[in-house]
């Protein structure tokens, strides 16, 4: 037997359950009522039968008395008519509708009626033979037997009445049971219906919610490789399979675009060589150093480079210069002690990491993520980028491939956690101690990066921002690498 597979067929199949339960309870109730009514109806019919029997006995007795006393032919004819009816009614007394006691009373009554008819016939024959002593004797017996028949009929009536009362009691009890059964069945059907609704709501809504969540990720450009479960044959599983195919198709398209972009980058590099762009950039760098790299001059130069890239259709160069301009603009904005949102810091970090990937193609793998609730969290400006720069310079740059840096931002109760890990050369415990000693003594280490954004400087600014000491931790990873954890109070932009 093939089980239903579609959601529609499953709902129809399960909905039949409560209907069958209610139908079964209704059938049992109808059967109980019909059986009880049939039994009681038979008792009432038997009671009517007794009335008719006694009427016939009385009529036969009266007509026989009239015939014996007056020898009236019409009375004899009427007596035989009533005797014939009584003879036909005797077999009906053996109908079993109650216990053995009632059967014995009925059989005794049938025996008395049969004896009544035989005695009546004997009285008629004695009257015809003019045997006065005999028909007088038989007539007297007829009267006695008539009284006995009425007595036994009264006993049977009382017994039948008792049975009727018992039947009514049983009928009432059965009806109460039927009502309880009906209520229990309806309650079970309602509970079953509620369970089915809740179960199918969860089974249907959960995959649809997951499908919507994955669709939103694709809309945001996130392809994390998650494959939706699609083992069933229902509509949701079919949608999940179609979604997986669509996602794979989009990923393949992105891979093709990336490959095409790599080819265009190679062509652009060749074109830059032909136009001696390298010489122009070096000359601009020397001029910038001689002019102490005035920010306005630098931004004007970058804008000129952007325009040149747009005119020449060098899309990759344009993106490179835009990221460099964003990086410089963020660095020159306000003072080092100003605040920024975590979203701005991560955007600045992404610009820096983009330039690193251009400089060292195919070497580094970066994974930057933060919960949406943390994007508006306040942090000291230029906090995260120096950590990444330090990890690349002292841990990852020596690796020729598979150099990985991950960063995660999330909430922990009322605190903001920023966790950065790399798989570089690692850090010694002595170096960790030197960094924290420099931070405690408000000093900079000898090899701090230009601009004072080394680790000890970052620690001091985080302590000043949060008003507490334990905001920064460094730990080496096994077998290699380093983990840095920032734990500061969560403060949002007002």
C-alpha positions in Angstrom: 0.0 0.0 0.0 1.5 3.3 -1.1 1.4 6.0 1.6 0.2 9.5 0.8 3.0 11.8 -0.2 1.6 15.3 -0.9 0.6 17.6 1.8 -3.0 17.7 0.5 -3.3 13.9 0.6 -1.7 13.7 4.0 -4.2 16.2 5.4 -7.1 14.4 3.8 -5.9 11.0 5.2 -5.5 12.3 8.7 -8.8 14.2 8.7 -10.6 11.0 8.0 -9.5 9.7 11.5 -11.7 11.9 13.6 -14.6 11.5 11.2 -14.4 7.7 11.5 -14.2 7.9 15.3 -17.4 10.1 15.4 -19.1 7.8 12.9 -18.2 4.7 15.0 -19.6 6.3 18.2 -22.8 7.3 16.4 -23.2 3.8 15.0 -22.8 2.3 18.5 -25.3 4.7 19.9 -27.9 3.9 17.2 -27.3 0.1 17.7 -27.8 0.5 21.5 -31.0 2.5 21.0 -32.4 0.2 18.3 -31.6 -3.0 20.4 -33.2 -1.5 23.6 -36.3 -0.2 21.8 -36.8 -3.6 19.9 -36.6 -5.5 23.2 -39.1 -3.1 24.9 -41.4 -3.2 21.9 -41.5 -7.0 22.1 -42.5 -6.8 25.7 -45.3 -4.4 24.9 -46.5 -6.7 22.1 -46.5 -9.6 24.5 -48.6 -7.6 27.0 -51.1 -6.8 24.2 -51.1 -10.4 23.3 -52.1 -11.4 26.9 -55.0 -9.0 26.8 -56.2 -10.5 23.6 -55.7 -14.0 25.0 -57.8 -13.3 28.1 -60.5 -11.7 26.0 -60.8 -14.8 23.9 -60.7 -17.1 27.0 -63.6 -15.1 28.6 -65.6 -15.1 25.3 -65.1 -18.9 24.9 -66.1 -19.4 28.5 -69.2 -17.3 28.3 -70.4 -18.9 25.0 -69.8 -22.4 26.3 -71.8 -21.6 29.5 -74.6 -20.2 27.4 -74.6 -23.3 25.2 -74.6 -25.7 28.1 -77.4 -23.9 29.9 -79.6 -23.2 26.8 -78.3 -25.5 24.0 -78.0 -22.4 21.8 -76.5 -23.3 18.4 -75.2 -19.7 17.8 -73.4 -19.8 21.2 -71.8 -23.1 20.2 -70.7 -21.6 16.9 -69.2 -18.6 18.7 -67.5 -20.9 21.2 -65.8 -22.9 18.3 -64.7 -19.6 16.7 -63.0 -18.4 19.9 -61.5 -21.9 20.5 -59.9 -21.8 17.1 -58.4 -18.4 17.8 -57.1 -19.7 21.1 -55.6 -22.7 19.5 -53.7 -20.5 17.0 -52.5 -18.2 19.8 -51.0 -21.1 21.9 -47.7 -21.3 19.9 -47.0 -17.6 20.4 -46.7 -18.1 24.1 -43.3 -19.9 23.5 -41.6 -16.7 22.3 -38.5 -16.2 24.5 -38.1 -12.5 25.5 -36.8 -12.8 29.0 -35.3 -15.2 31.6 -36.2 -18.9 32.2 -38.7 -18.0 34.9 -40.8 -16.1 32.3 -40.5 -19.0 29.9 -41.9 -21.4 32.5 -44.9 -19.1 33.2 -45.7 -18.8 29.5 -45.4 -22.6 29.0 -47.7 -23.1 32.0 -50.2 -20.6 30.6 -50.0 -22.4 27.2 -50.7 -25.7 29.0 -53.7 -24.3 30.8 -55.1 -22.8 27.6 -54.7 -26.2 25.8 -56.3 -28.0 28.8 -59.1 -25.3 28.7 -59.8 -26.2 25.0 -59.8 -29.9 25.6 -62.1 -29.6 28.7 -64.4 -27.4 26.7 -64.6 -29.9 23.9 -65.4 -32.7 26.4 -68.1 -30.6 27.9 -69.7 -30.0 24.4 -69.6 -33.8 23.6 -71.2 -34.6 27.0 -73.9 -32.0 26.4 -74.6 -33.5 23.0 -74.8 -37.0 24.6 -77.2 -35.6 27.2 -74.8 -36.8 29.9 -75.8 -34.2 32.5 -73.4 -35.3 35.2 -70.4 -35.3 32.8 -71.0 -31.9 31.2 -71.8 -30.3 34.6 -68.4 -31.6 35.8 -66.6 -30.4 32.7 -68.3 -27.0 32.9 -67.1 -26.6 36.4 -63.6 -27.5 35.4 -63.8 -25.0 32.6 -64.6 -22.2 35.1 -61.7 -23.3 37.3 -59.3 -23.4 34.4 -60.4 -20.0 33.3 -59.7 -18.6 36.7 -56.2 -20.3 36.6 -55.5 -18.8 33.2 -56.4 -15.3 34.4 -54.3 -15.9 37.5 -51.3 -17.1 35.5 -51.8 -14.2 33.0 -51.7 -11.7 35.9 -48.5 -13.3 37.2 -47.0 -13.1 33.7 -48.0 -9.4 33.5 -46.3 -8.6 36.8 -43.2 -10.5 35.6 -43.3 -8.6 32.2 -43.8 -5.3 34.1 -40.7 -6.1 36.1 -38.8 -6.9 32.9 -40.0 -3.7 31.3 -38.7 -1.7 34.3 -35.4 -3.6 34.1 -35.3 -2.9 30.4 -35.9 0.8 31.0 -33.1 0.8 33.6 -30.7 -1.0 31.2 -31.8 1.3 28.4 -31.1 4.4 30.5 -27.7 2.9 31.6 -26.8 2.2 27.9 -27.9 5.6 26.9 -25.6 7.2 29.5 -22.8 5.0 28.3 -23.5 6.0 24.8 -23.5 9.7 25.7 -20.2 9.3 27.6 -18.8 7.4 24.7 -19.9 10.1 22.3 -18.4 12.9 24.4 -15.2 10.9 24.8 -15.0 10.3 21.1 -15.7 14.0 20.3 -13.1 15.0 22.8 -10.6 12.6 21.3 -11.4 13.8 17.8 -10.9 17.4 19.0 -7.6 16.6 20.7 -6.5 14.6 17.6 -7.4 17.5 15.4 -5.5 20.0 17.5 -2.5 17.8 17.5 -2.7 17.4 13.7 -3.0 21.1 13.3 0.0 21.9 15.5 2.1 19.1 14.1 1.5 19.9 10.5 1.8 23.7 11.2 5.3 23.0 12.6 6.2 20.5 9.8 5.1 22.9 7.1 6.1 26.3 8.5 9.7 25.2 9.7 10.9 24.2 6.2 9.2 27.3 4.6 10.9 29.5 7.2 14.3 27.9 6.5 13.6 28.3 2.7 12.9 32.0 3.3 16.0 32.4 5.4 18.2 30.9 2.8 16.6 33.0 0.1 17.3 36.2 2.1 21.0 35.0 2.4 21.2 34.7 -1.3 19.7 38.2 -1.7 22.5 39.5 0.6 25.1 37.7 -1.5 25.8 35.0 1.2 26.6 31.5 -0.2 27.5 29.4 2.8 27.0 26.0 1.1 23.9 25.0 3.1 21.9 22.4 1.3 18.2 22.2 2.2 16.9 18.7 3.1 14.6 17.5 0.3 14.1 13.7 0.9 10.3 13.7 0.7 7.9 13.8 -2.2 5.6 16.6 -1.0 5.4 20.2 -2.4 7.9 21.6 0.1 10.6 19.0 -0.7 10.1 19.7 -4.4 10.5 23.5 -3.7 13.7 22.7 -1.6 15.1 20.7 -4.5 14.4 23.5 -6.9 16.0 26.0 -4.5 19.1 23.9 -4.2 19.4 23.7 -8.0 18.9 27.5 -8.3 21.5 28.1 -5.6 24.0 25.9 -7.4 23.3 27.6 -10.7 23.9 31.1 -9.1 27.1 29.9 -7.5 28.3 28.5 -10.9 27.5 31.8 -12.4 29.5 33.7 -9.8 32.4 31.3 -10.4 32.3 32.0 -14.1 32.2 35.8 -13.4 35.1 35.5 -11.0 37.1 33.5 -13.7 36.3 36.2 -16.2 37.3 38.9 -13.8 40.7 37.2 -13.3 41.2 37.2 -17.1 40.3 40.8 -17.3 42.7 41.6 -14.4 45.5 39.9 -16.3 44.7 42.0 -19.4 44.5 45.1 -17.3 47.9 44.5 -15.9 49.3 44.1 -19.3 47.7 47.3 -20.4 49.1 49.1 -17.4 52.6 47.9 -18.3 52.2 49.1 -21.9 51.1 52.6 -20.6 54.0 52.7 -18.0 51.4 53.1 -15.3 53.9 51.7 -12.8 56.3 54.5 -13.4 53.5 57.1 -13.0 52.4 55.5 -9.7 56.0 55.5 -8.3 56.5 59.1 -9.2 53.2 60.0 -7.5 54.3 58.1 -4.4 57.7 60.0 -4.3 55.8 63.3 -4.7 53.5 62.4 -1.9 56.3 61.5 0.4 58.1 64.8 -0.4 54.9 66.7 0.3 54.4 64.7 3.5 51.3 63.2 1.9 48.9 66.0 2.3 45.4 64.4 2.6 43.7 66.7 0.1 46.5 66.1 -2.4 46.3 62.4 -1.9 42.5 62.3 -2.3 42.7 64.4 -5.5 45.3 62.0 -6.9 43.2 59.0 -6.1 40.1 60.7 -7.7 42.2 61.3 -10.8 43.2 57.6 -10.8 39.6 56.6 -10.4 38.5 58.7 -13.4 41.4 57.3 -15.5 40.3 53.8 -14.6 36.6 54.6 -15.5 37.7 56.1 -18.9 39.9 53.1 -19.7 37.3 50.6 -18.5 39.6 49.2 -15.9 37.0 48.0 -13.5 39.3 46.1 -11.1 41.6 49.1 -10.9 38.7 51.3 -10.1 37.6 49.1 -7.3 41.2 49.0 -6.0 41.4 52.8 -5.9 38.0 53.1 -4.3 38.9 50.8 -1.5 42.2 52.6 -1.0 40.4 56.0 -0.9 37.9 54.6 1.6 40.7 53.3 3.8 42.6 56.6 3.8 39.5 58.7 4.3 38.5 56.6 7.4 42.0 56.8 8.8 42.3 60.6 8.4 38.8 61.3 9.8 38.7 62.9 13.3 41.2 61.8 16.0 42.4 58.3 16.9 40.4 58.5 20.2 37.1 59.1 18.5 34.3 56.4 18.4 32.9 54.5 15.5 30.3 51.8 15.1 31.3 48.1 14.7 29.8 48.2 11.2 32.1 51.1 10.2 35.1 49.3 11.7 34.4 46.1 9.8 33.8 48.1 6.6 37.2 49.7 7.1 38.7 46.3 7.8 37.2 44.9 4.6 38.8 47.7 2.6 42.2 47.0 4.1 41.8 43.2 3.6 40.8 43.8 0.0 44.0 45.7 -0.7 45.9 42.8 1.0 44.3 40.2 -1.3 45.2 42.3 -4.4 48.8 42.5 -3.1 49.0 38.8 -2.3 46.5 37.1 -4.6 45.6 33.5 -3.6 47.4 33.5 -0.3 44.9 34.7 2.3 41.4 33.6 3.2 39.4 36.1 5.3 36.0 35.3 7.0 34.5 38.4 8.6 31.0 38.2 10.3 29.0 39.9 12.9 25.4 39.5 14.3 23.0 42.1 13.0 22.3 43.2 16.6 25.9 44.3 17.0 26.3 46.5 13.9 25.5 49.7 15.8 27.7 48.9 18.8 30.2 51.7 19.6 34.0 50.8 19.7 37.1 53.0 19.7 38.0 53.9 16.2 40.9 52.1 14.6 40.6 49.1 17.0 40.1 46.1 14.7 42.2 46.9 11.6 45.5 47.1 13.7 44.8 43.7 15.1 44.4 42.2 11.6 47.4 44.1 10.3 49.5 42.7 13.2 48.2 39.1 12.5 49.1 39.4 8.8 52.6 41.0 9.4 53.8 38.8 12.2 51.9 35.5 11.7 50.3 35.0 8.3 52.6 36.8 5.8 55.3 34.1 6.2 52.9 31.4 4.9 52.8 30.8 1.2 49.2 29.5 1.1 46.2 28.7 3.3 46.7 31.7 5.5 43.4 32.1 7.3 42.0 35.0 9.4 38.5 34.9 10.9 36.6 37.5 12.9 33.3 37.2 14.6 31.3 39.8 16.5 28.4 38.8 18.8 26.5 39.7 22.0 27.1 38.0 25.3 24.4 39.3 27.7 25.3 43.0 28.0 28.8 42.7 26.5 30.1 42.9 23.0 32.5 40.0 22.1 34.9 40.4 19.1 36.9 37.2 18.5 39.8 37.2 15.9 41.7 34.0 15.1 44.5 33.2 12.7 46.5 30.1 11.8 49.8 31.9 11.6 53.1 31.2 13.4 51.5 31.9 16.8 52.8 34.0 19.7 54.9 33.2 22.7 53.9 33.7 26.3 56.9 36.1 26.8 55.6 38.3 24.0 52.1 38.3 25.4 53.5 39.4 28.8 55.5 42.2 27.1 52.4 43.5 25.4 50.3 43.7 28.6 53.2 45.2 30.6 53.5 48.0 28.0 49.7 48.6 28.2 49.8 48.6 32.0 52.8 51.1 32.0 51.2 53.3 29.3 54.1 52.6 27.0 54.5 51.6 23.4 56.6 48.6 22.3 59.7 49.2 20.2 58.2 47.7 17.0 54.7 49.3 17.1 53.3 50.2 13.7 53.5 53.8 12.5 50.7 55.9 14.0 50.7 54.2 17.4 48.0 51.7 16.7 49.9 48.6 18.1 48.4 46.1 20.4 49.3 47.9 23.7 47.8 51.1 22.3 44.6 49.3 21.4 44.4 47.7 24.9 44.8 51.2 26.5 42.1 52.7 24.4 39.7 49.8 25.1 40.3 50.1 28.8 39.7 53.9 28.6 36.5 53.3 26.6 35.0 50.6 28.9 36.3 51.8 32.3 37.6 48.3 33.2 40.9 46.4 32.9 39.9 42.9 31.6 38.8 43.9 28.1 41.5 42.1 26.0 43.0 38.6 25.9 45.6 36.9 23.8 46.1 33.1 23.6 48.1 30.8 21.4 46.2 28.1 19.5 47.1 24.4 19.1 49.0 23.5 16.9 49.5 27.0 15.6 47.8 30.4 15.4 46.6 33.0 17.8 43.2 34.0 19.2 42.4 37.6 20.3 39.2 38.3 22.3 37.8 41.8 23.0 35.1 41.9 25.7 33.7 45.4 26.2 30.3 46.7 27.4 27.7 46.9 24.7 26.9 50.6 23.9 24.7 51.6 20.9 24.6 54.8 18.9 22.0 57.0 20.6 
